[in-house]
Amino acid sequence: MFQVELKPEFKKQIKDPELFTKGTEKMYSGIFIAMAGVFIMLILMFTHPEDVLKPSFLMVIGLALAGWGLIQRLKAE
């Protein structure tokens, strides 16, 4: 979904730049998925207030993906 490219001088400072790039892409994708869940909740709040909590699984999945990407970034440093 997202394409991240590191600067050459930054690549030299990291042990595994490819893993760092993959982790960053996963982190951005996870945040995007979580915010999509929040947006869907906002729409449901005005249209069907009784169904507001149904897309909360999107937030959990998105935050889990962002956490996994962050762990990958920390391993690559």
Secondary structure by P-SEA (a helix, b strand, c coil): cbbbbbcaaaaaacccaaaaaaaaaaaaaaaaaaaaaaaaaaaaaaccccccccaaaaaaaaaaaaaaaaaaaaaac
